[in-house]
Amino acid sequence: MKAESLVVSAAINIGLAILILSLFSILKKLPFYAPVYYARRLSLGHRTDHQSFNFRRLLPELNWISRAVRVTEEEILDSCGLDVLVFVRLFKFGIRFFVVCSIVGVLVLLPLNYTGSTVPNTSSHSMDAFTISNISSGSDRLWVHFSFLCFVSCYGMYLLYKEYNDLLFKRVQQLCNRRSEPDQFTILVREIPLCNEHKTRGCSVDHFFSKHHPYSYESFQILYDGKHLDKLLCQAKSLTKKIEDLRHLSSTKKYSRNSSVSDAWKYDTKMEQLKDMLQTLGCEIRRIQCRMTIEQKELPVAFVTFNSRWGAVLAAQSQQHTNPLLWITEVAPEPRDVIWQNLAIQYRHLPLYRIVIIVAASLLTIFFVIPVTAVQGIAKYDRLKKWFPPAMAVDLIPKLRSIITGYLPSAILNGCIYIVPFAMIGLARLAGYISRSKKDINACNMVFYFLVGNVFFLSLLSGSLLDQIGESFFHPKDIPNRLASAVSAQADFFVTYILTNGLAGFSLEILQPGLLLWDTLKSYTWDHGKKKHPYVYSLPYYRIIPFVALCMLIGIVYAVVSPLLLPFLVGYFLLGYAVFINQIENVYITTYETCGRYWPYIHHYIIVAIILMQVTTIGLFGLKAKPSASFSVIPLLVVTILFNEYCKIRFLPTFNQVSVQDAKKNDELDKEDGLMEENVRKALDAYSPPCLRPLDLGMEGTSSTKPFLSPA
């Protein structure tokens, strides 16, 4: 890629970002689009600051960026929770890390690389003059690169340790602040055997925990196979929605000048018929909820509640039976986090589900080899002309080649992989996870490794190494130089990828064009005249964290190879931070809280990037005829691996479990405040299955205040 192509790519992305952000700053001030841009505020009952119309609304403004600078971590933690704060800290980590690395890299390595060649640079890659490939073989300047490698590795590990330690403290504090949450008193029990005497699982749960946890056991909620009941509830919701739509149409016709009385009467008649159907359906649902009807459909799963957190922690983290495949216990997820239908999947079948998902994800990864290879073919235009001579027509149009080689490949790649997170979350949904948080974390992992394999490694191989294989057969002595050049040759492509993913990607994230078009279409067609409701969605961790982690990996790996890439990463993380502070405050809601369990995975992604950087430099130093520098990297690699193992021992257990000490301390605080009994009572009613909850159809005479089947 020539320098001109890189400038064109930057200009296009910056221009699109300015246009999109300007459009967003205008649309967000219009009350019509408040359900799109202020969904969270409206769902929480907060008022938006929309005033009467004036022409200032049509002028772009940047107050949302200044707000991102002013917001504090305490505000985010109080309003959104620790998971959202961990998400924000990922961007802050990137800013702190790449600002320092950029200063050192640009001031030290960049001039060193540019003046490092003793012969004129004849490479076709214009950015090679700023990369390590421009350093002459055997040059002592490579020791400066080694020093920078040590600095980047140690600084990254220092920041990781600091973040892990700080977030560990915040997790313990968050658990203390959330003492009223029912999941702290509850565990999930699976593979419950039948009671020998009464042949029921509920009786077996009560006997087992009364015997083995006599001082802390409080109660239980057995789960039932309510598939048929779920279908009826869906029908009831559908009928309720139809009635509401007919009520709206009827009221509209009554006050319309162009409609007759017969039209309104027709809607009222249809509405009464639906109400009768809903009344009959409600009676059927309540009949099925009776104990005698549903008792024979018990599942081997139960939520068991204890009278103290101490008792719940001990039961969740200990083996209950000699056979480890019976009475399997774990900490219960939040009631709002539970995926109820997945609890019906037998525990012994879960490994088979996971294997199928891994195979499907692998096939998806293999399938995406085709578009990624095609993208690299476009990026390598000179090579493409030899394979496909009609492509030479591009040279006839001025500046078109710069657009095609500079902007088009990264835009196509970002467009192709946009669907990957949605495909992965669909696969994770089929894997049988019992909570949305576990499902999202698993999808996050799958997306990250997909991106590392396809976007990073495959782009490197298809774009550089395969390009050199044919010529290397005829000139085997040049293999080291060609390989060193190939590794650094992709730096220009990754610069354009980061520009497109950051400037265009983050700008489209804040504009939400898909939701904007959907809302406009709906408002002027089938929902015309109806009251608009906010579009409430949770923060899509699985869609954002892997892409941010990939860009961080690219920046870390290329920190030593091509320091010119580092300033682009600073801009990437600054824009991402401002965009998602706005989205967190105004758009996305919190649907579950794991108290920071995303951070160990983010820590792992960054460690993978640091190790990959070190392995890459070992090869580069060897290819540059500096074996002493290659061997010097090995101790640094060992230190990094040992650091990661230490973090697993020091921090990871506290993120996966709750210590007995913290549980006992929170119990004592509740007893001092007189809240223990109230919190336990709240936990008793929190885990009632949806199919057994009180039926409320929104009509007089069709609702029940109590379920027929009450918790034990």
N, C-alpha and C positions, 0 to 999 in steps of 0.2 A: 504494500500500500504506500502510495506516495504521500508526501506531506500535504499536498493539495487536497487529497481525498479525506485526510483526517480533519483538515480545517472545514471542508464542506460538511462532513458529518457533525462536527461540533456546532456549526452555524445552523444546520437544520434542526438539531435537537434543542438548541437554545431558543431558536425562533418559535418552535412548537410549544416549548415549555412556557414562554412568555405569553403566547396567545392563549393557551389553555388556562393558565393561572389568572390571567386578566378576565377571561370569561367566567371563571369560577367566582372571582371576587365581586362580579356584577350580579350573577344569578343568586348567590347566597343572600343578597340583600332584598330579594323579591319575596314577599309573603307566599306567593303561589308555590315556591319550591322549598318552603320551610320543612315539609315532611321528608325531603331528601337530605337537606344539608343540616338540619337540626333535629334529626330523628331521636337521638338520645335525650335531649333537653325536653322535647315534647312528651316523650313516653314517661319521663319522671315528673311531669306536671309543671316544668319550668316555662316561664314566658320568654319568647324571643324578643330581641330589641328592634323589631320592625316598627317603624313610625309611618306617618303619612307620606305620600309620594312626593319626591323632589328629584330634581335632575342630578343631584349628587349620587343617587343610587346607580346611575349609569356610568359612573367613573370608577375605574379599577382602584383598589386600595390594598395595602399590605398590613393592615392591623392584625390579621391572623398570624402573621409571622412574628410581630412584636409580642403577641400574647404567648407564643411558644417560648420566647426567651424569658418571659416573666414567670411562667408556671413553675412551681416547686415540686420536688418529689413527694413532700408531705401531702400536698393537694391531690396528686395522682393516687397516692396510697390510700387516702381517706375516701376518695370518691369512686375509685375503680378497682382497687385491690393490688396485691403484690404481683400477680401474674402480669398485669399491664405495666407495672413499674419495671419488672424484669425485661419486658419487651422494649421499654424506653431506654433502659440501661444498655441494651445491645447497641443502640445508636450512639449513646454517649461514649461507650467503649470504643466504637469505631472512630469517633471524632478525636478522642484523646490519643488513641494509638497512631492514627495516620497523620495527625498534625505534627507530632514530634518526628515521626519517621520521614515525613515530607521535607521538613526543614533540614534534617541531616542529609537525606538522600539528594535533594536538589542542590544544596550548597557544597556537598563533598563529592558524592559519587558521580553526579551528572557531568561536572567539568572534567573529572578524572576519566570517565568513559569517552568523552568527546575528543580528548587529546591523547588517548591511550594507544592509538594505532601508529605504527612506524611506517606504514605504507598507505597510499590513498585507498579510501573505502570504495570498493567496486561493487558492493552488494546491491542488489535490486531493491532491498528493503530500506527505505529512507530513514527509518527510526533506528536502524542498527548502529548508527553513529552515536546514539545516546544509551546504548545497552552494553552489557558486559562482553558481547561478541566483538566489539570494537577494540578490546584490550588485546595486545599482542600476546601470543603464547609464551608462557614462562615468565611473564612480566611480574616484577615484585609489587606492582600496583594491586595485584589480586589479593595481597594481604590486607589492603584497605577494605576490600569487599568482604573478606573474612571477618574483619573487625566489625563491620556494619552488620553482618549476619549475627554475630554474637550479641550486638546491641539490640537488634530487633527481637531476637529470641528471648533475651533476658528481660527486656522491657515488657514484652507481651506476657511472659509468665508472671512478672511482678503485678501487672494490672489484673490478670486473671485471679491471682491469689487474693488481691485486695477486694475484687468484686465478690468472689466466693465467700470470703470471710464476712463482708458487710451484709450480703444477702442472707447468710445464715443467721445473723443476729436479727435481721428484719423478719425472717420466717418465724423464729421463736416468738418475737414480739407480736407478730400478726396472729399466731395461734392463741396467744394470751388475750388479744383484743377481741377475738371471735369466740369467746368462751360460751356464748349462748347457742352456738351452732350445734344441731343434733348429731352430726357425723362424728363429733368428738366423744359421744357416749355410745356409739353404735358400731357393730361389726357386721360383716357379711359372712354368712356360713353357707358352704356349698357341699354337695354330696352327703346329704343327710339320709341316714338309713331309716327304714320303717321301724316303728315301735313293735316289739315282739308280741306285746299283749293286746294293744288296740289297733295295730296295723295302720297307724297314721303317722305322718312325719311331724306334725305339730306337737303331738304328745311326746315324741322322741326328743325334740328340741328342749322342751320344758324339763323332762326328766334328766337329760344329760347335763344341762347347765345348772340346774338346781343342785345336782350332786357334786359337780366338779368346780363350780364357782358359786358356792352357797352364799357368800357374803357380799358379792358385787353384782350378781345376776338380778335383773329387774323384770324383763318381759321379752316377748318376741313377736314378730310379724311373719307368719309363713306366707309364701307367695303361691299363686294359683295360675293355672293355665287358662287365661281369659281371652283366647284368640277370638272365639265366637262373640264374646261380650264386646271386645274392641271393635269388631265390625258393626255391631249394633250402635255403639256410641258414635262411630263415624257417620252412620246413617242419620242419627239424631242431630248431629252438628250440621249435616248437609240440609236437612229439613228446616232447621232453625235459620240458616242463612237464606234459604228460599223465602221463608216467611218474612224476614226482614226486608228482602228485596221487594217483595210484593207490597209490603206496608209502605215502603218508600214510593213505589209507583202509584199506589192508590192515593196517597196524600198529594202527589204531584198532579194527578189527573183532576182531583177535586178542585184544586185552585188554578187550573189551567183554563184559559178562555176557549181554547180550540178543542176541548174534549167534552164529551157528553156524560150524563149521569150514569148511563148504562156501562160505560167503560170502567168507571170507578166501582160500580156494583159487581162487575165481572171479576175484578181483582179481589174484592172482599170475599166473594163466594169461593174463589180458588184458595184464598188464605184460610178460610174456615175449614176447608177440606184438609189442608196440610196440617192444621192444628189438631184435627181429629186423629190424623195418622201419627202425629208426634205424641199425642196422648196415649195411643195404643202402644207405640214403641216404648214409651217411658214405663208403662206397666210391665211390659215384657222384660225390660232391663232390670227393673227392681225385683222381679220374680227370680231371674237368674242369679241375682246377688244374694239370694237367701242361702243360708248356711247349708241346708239339706241338699241344695242343687249343686253347689260348687265344691263341697267338701271332698268329693271324690276326685278332684282335679288338682291336688296338691303337687307342687314342684319340690324337688329336693334342695330348695334354697330358702333361706330365711334371714331377716335382719334381726339381730339380737341386741337388745338395749341393756346397758348396765347403769348402776346407780352412781358410778364415778368414772372419770376418765382413766384413772389408774387401773381399774378393773378391765375396761375396754382395751387398753393398750396391752396389758398382759395377755388377754385372750387372743387378740389379733396377731401377736407376734410369737406365739408358742404353738407347738404341735399338740393337737388335742387327742389324737388317737394313735395306737401302735401302727395301724395302717395309715400311711400319710395320704392315701387317696380317699379317706373318709374324714368328715368334719374339718374340711379345709376352711380356714379363717383368714380374713384380711380386713383392713380398716375400710369401713363403708364410705363410699363417695357421698358428696352432698346429695340431698334429695332431688334438687333440680338438675344434678349432673348425671343421674342414673338413666341408663338406656334400658327400660323395663323389658322390652321384648327379647333382648339378648340374654337375660337371666334364665330364660327357658332353655337355652342351649346347654347340653350336658357338658360338664367340665372335661371329661375325658375325650370329647370330640374337638376341643379347642385347638390342640396341636395340628390336627388335620386341616382345620380352617386356616390356620396361620401358614401352613405349607402351600396351600392353594393360592393364598394371597401373594406370597413371595414369588411363586412361579408366574402368576399373572403380571406382577410388577416387573419381573425380569423380561417377560415377553414384550411389555410396553417399552422398556428401555431399548431392546433390540430393534423394535419397530422404528424408533426415532433415530436410528443410525442413518436412515435414508435422508430425511430433511436436513440433518446436521451436515452430512457429507455434501449435499447439494449447496448448502449455504457457503461452505468453504470453497466449493468450486467457483462460486460467484466472486468471492473475496480474492481468489487467485486468478485474476483476469488474464494475465499473460499466459498462464497454463491453460485456461479455458479456451483461448483462441486456437491453441493447437488441437485440442480435442474437438472443438465445435467451431469451425471456420466462420459460419454466419455471424458469430458474436463480434467479429471485427467491424460490423456495421455501426457499433456503438461509438467508434472513434470518429465517425463522420459528424456527430452532433457535439458541439463544444460543451465541455463541463459535464456531459452525461456520464462519462466514465468515472469521474470523481464521485458522482452521486451513487452509481451502481456499486462501486467497490468500497466506498466509505460508509454510506448510510444503509443501503439496501440489505446487506447480509445480516447485520445486527438486528434490523427491524423485522426481517423474516424469522430469524431465530427466536426473538422475543415473542412474536406472534404464534409460532408453532408450540412453544413450551408453555404458553399461557394456559392451555387446557390441562396441563399435567397435574397441578394441585387438585383440580376437581376430580380427575380420574383417580388419583391416589386416595382422596378422602372417600370416594365411592368404594374403593377396595377395602379401606380400613373399616368402613361401615359394615362390611360383610365378614369381618374377622372375628366378630363375637365379643368385642370389648364391652365391659359392663358400664362404662362411663364415657361421656363425651370428651372429657379431658384426656383419657387414655387413647381414645380414637384419634384425637387431633395430634397428640404427641407422636403416635405411630405414623400417621400420615406425614407429619413434619419430617421424620427420619427418612421415610421412603422418598419424599420429594428431594431432600438434600442429596442423598446418594445418587439419585437419578441425575440431578444437575451436575454433580461432580463427575459422574461417568460420561454423560453425554455432552454437556456444554464445555467442560474443561478438558478432560482427557481426549475425547473424540475430536474436539476442535483442534487440539494440539496435533494429534496424529494425522487426521485427514488433511489438515491445512499445511503441515510442515514436513513431517517425517516421510510420509508417503510420496511427497513431492520430490524428495531427494533420493529415494531408493534406487531408481533406474540408473541415475548418473553415478551413484556410489558403487555399483557393480563394476563399472568401467574404471573408476578411480578409487580403489579401496583405501589408498593412503590418505585421502581427503575426508574419510568418514568422520573422524573426530571434529574437524573444523565445520563440516556440514551439519553435524548433530548439534554443535554449540550454536551455530547460526539458526538452526531450525527452532530450538527452544525459545530463543529471543525473538524470532520472526513473528510470532503470534501476539506480541505485545500490542501492536497497532490494532489488531482485531479486538482484543479485550478492552482497549481504551474506548473504541466505538460501542462495544457491548455495554460497558458501564455507563456511557453517556446516554444510550437509548434506554436502558433499564432504569436509570436514575431520573434523568430529566423528563423523558416522555412517560415512563412508567409511573413515577410518583405524581406527576401532573394529572394523568388520567385517573389515578386512585382518588385524588381529592375532588375531581370534577364528577366522577361516577357517571359517565355518559350513558351506559346501558340503563341504569336505573332512572336517569333523567328522561330518556326517550320513552321508557315504559310508563313512567308517571304521566308524561304529557299525553301519550296515546290513550291511556286509561281515563284520564280526566275529561277528554273530549269525546269519548265513545261510551262504553257501557257503564262507567261510573260518573257520567256527567250529572252534575247537580247534587251528588252525594257528598257527605262530609269526608274529607280526606284524613287518612290515618298515617302516622309516621311509619317509615320503612325501617323497622327495628331489626338489626342483625348484630351478632356477636363479632368480636375482633377475630379475623381469620388468621390465626397464628400459622397454620399449616401452609398458607399461601404466601406469607410475607417473610417469616423467619428464614426459610431455606434459601430464598433469593438473596436476602441480605447477607447470610452466611457465605453464600457462593462468591459474592463480590468481595467480601472480606478475605476469603481464601485466595482469590485471584490477586488481590493487592498484596497479601503477605508473601505468596510464592514469587511474585514479580518484584518484590521490594529490592532485592539485591540484583536481579537480572535487568530490570528496567525501571529505575526510580522515577522516570517521567510519569509513570502511571499513578504515583501516590497522590499528587495534588487533586487529580480527578476523583479519587476516593474520598477526600475531605469534602468536596462539594456534594458528592453523593450522599454522605451521611448527614451533612447539615440540612440539605433539602428534605431528606427522609424524616429527620427528626421534627422539622417544622410541620410537615404534612401530617404526620401521624399524631402529633400533639393535638392538632385541630380535629382529626377524626376521632380520637379518643374522647375529647371533651364534648363534641357535638353530634357524632354519628353513631359509633359503636357502643353497645351496652355490654355489661359483664354478665355472662350466663353461668359461669362457674368460677370457683376459686380453689386453686391447688396450693396456694401459699408458696409460690416460687419454684415449682418442680420443673419448669422449663429451663432454668439456668444450667443444671448439670448437662443437658443436651447441647446447649449453646457453648458451654465450656468445652465439650468434646469436639464440636465442629472447629473451634479455634485451634485446639491442640492438633487436630488433623492437619490444619493449614500450616502450622509451624513445623511439624514433622515433615510434611511434604516439601516445604521450602528448604529444609536442611538436606533432605535426600537429593533434591534437584541440584543444590550447590555442590554436593559431593561429586556428582557426575560432571558438572560444568568445570570445576577446578581440575578434575582429571583430564578432561578434553582440552583444557588450556595448558596442559603440560605443567601442572603445578600439583603433583601428587602429595607433597607435604601439607598443602592447604586442605586437600581432600581428607587426609588422615586426621587432621586437626579438627575437622567438623564432627567426627565420630563421637568424641567425648561429650560434645554439646548435645548431640542426638540422644545419648544415653541419659544425660542430665534431664532433658525434656521428658523422656519416658518415665524416669523416676519421679519427676515432679508431678506428672499426671497420676501415677500410682499413689503418691502421697495424698493428693487431693481426693482421690477415691476413698482412701481410708479416713481422712480427716473430716471431710465435709459430706460426702454422698450419703452415708447412713442416716444422717439427721434430716436430709431432704426426702428420703424414701420412707422414713418412719418417724414416730413421735417418741421421744425418750420417756422413760418412767419418771424421771426427775421432773421434767416439764409438766407431765400430766398431773403429778401429785401437787406441784406448785399451783397449777390452775385450779385444782380442786380446793385447795386451802383458801385461795382468793375468793372463790364462790361461796365457801362456808362463811368467810368473814363478812361478805356482803349480803348473806342470806338469800342467795340466788340458786343454790344447788337444786332444791326440790323443783323450782320453777323450770330450770333448764332440763332436768330429767323428764318432767312431765311433757315438755315441748318435744323432746326426742321420741317419746312413746307414740305420738300421733303423726310423726313426720314421714314415716316410710310406708304409709298405706298405699297399695298399688292403685294405679289410676282406674282400673276396672271396678274397684270397690269403694271409690270415693263417692261422697254425696252427689246425687244426680241433680243438676240444675239446668233446666232447659229454657230458662228465661221467661217462663209463662206462669201465671197464677194457676195453681192446681196441678202443675206438672213437675214440681220440684220436691225434693225430699231433703230434709235437714240432716238426716243421718243415713249412713249406709246400713243395709240389713246385716252385713257381716262386719263386726267391729274387731279391731286389733285385740290380741290376747292381753 
